[in-house]
């Protein structure tokens, strides 16, 4: 028996048995980053002055931490990408929320 077969609880569930629980993103302004990501569709969990927690589909939490040490500048590629079901609807929502023109 392979490990994958041994740890799968439901043989009808074809999803992988492991997921990412938390991802950290260092930002210069927690409030601005939180607002932006909520407009994209992430779920608000918690926010304080220097940290925020948002939830993605599947339960992964994105932790936003304020920092002055390392800040990604405009145009820098993010360390991950986001997936959506309907790219056209997402783009339209971004335009209507003034995220993207």
C-alpha positions in Angstrom: 0.0 0.0 0.0 1.3 3.4 -1.0 1.4 6.3 1.6 -1.2 8.2 -0.4 -3.6 5.3 -0.2 -2.9 4.7 3.5 -3.8 8.3 4.5 -6.7 9.0 2.3 -9.8 8.9 4.5 -12.4 8.8 1.8 -11.6 6.9 -1.5 -14.1 9.2 -3.3 -12.2 12.3 -2.3 -9.5 12.9 -5.0 -8.1 16.0 -3.5 -4.4 15.9 -2.3 -4.1 14.9 1.4 -1.8 17.9 2.2 -2.5 21.6 1.9 -0.7 24.8 2.9 -2.1 26.2 6.1 -0.5 29.6 6.3 1.5 31.8 4.0 3.3 35.0 5.1 3.6 38.1 3.0 5.6 41.1 4.2 4.1 44.4 3.4 4.8 48.1 4.0 1.2 49.0 4.9 -1.1 46.3 6.4 -4.3 48.3 6.1 -3.8 49.0 2.4 -2.7 45.5 1.6 -5.7 44.1 3.5 -8.2 46.3 1.7 -6.7 45.3 -1.7 -6.9 41.6 -1.0 -10.4 41.8 0.4 -11.5 43.5 -2.8 -9.9 40.6 -4.7 -12.1 38.2 -2.8 -10.1 37.0 0.3 -12.1 36.6 3.5 -11.3 38.9 6.4 -10.3 37.1 9.6 -8.3 39.6 11.7 -6.4 42.9 11.4 -4.3 45.0 13.8 -1.9 47.8 13.1 1.0 45.6 12.0 -0.5 42.2 11.1 -3.6 40.9 9.4 -5.0 37.4 8.6 -7.1 36.7 5.5 -8.5 33.4 4.3 -8.3 31.9 0.8 -10.6 29.2 -0.6 -9.7 25.9 1.0 -8.8 27.5 4.3 -5.3 28.7 3.7 -4.6 31.8 5.7 -2.6 34.6 4.3 -0.7 36.4 7.0 0.2 40.0 6.2 3.0 41.4 8.4 4.2 45.0 8.4 7.9 45.4 7.9 10.5 48.0 7.0 13.3 45.5 6.4 12.1 44.0 3.1 9.4 45.6 1.0 8.4 44.5 -2.4 8.4 47.4 -4.8 5.9 47.9 -7.6 6.4 45.5 -10.4 8.1 42.8 -8.2 6.8 39.4 -8.8 4.9 38.0 -5.7 6.2 34.7 -4.2 2.9 33.0 -5.1 0.0 33.5 -7.5 -3.7 33.4 -6.9 -6.2 31.2 -8.8 -9.8 32.1 -9.6 -12.7 30.2 -11.2 -13.7 32.9 -13.6 -11.0 35.2 -14.8 -13.4 37.4 -16.8 -15.7 38.0 -13.8 -12.6 38.6 -11.6 -11.3 41.1 -14.0 -14.6 42.9 -14.2 -14.8 43.0 -10.4 -11.3 44.4 -10.3 -12.3 47.2 -12.7 -15.5 48.0 -10.8 -13.5 48.1 -7.5 -10.9 50.4 -9.2 -8.1 47.8 -8.6 -7.3 47.5 -12.3 -8.3 49.6 -15.3 
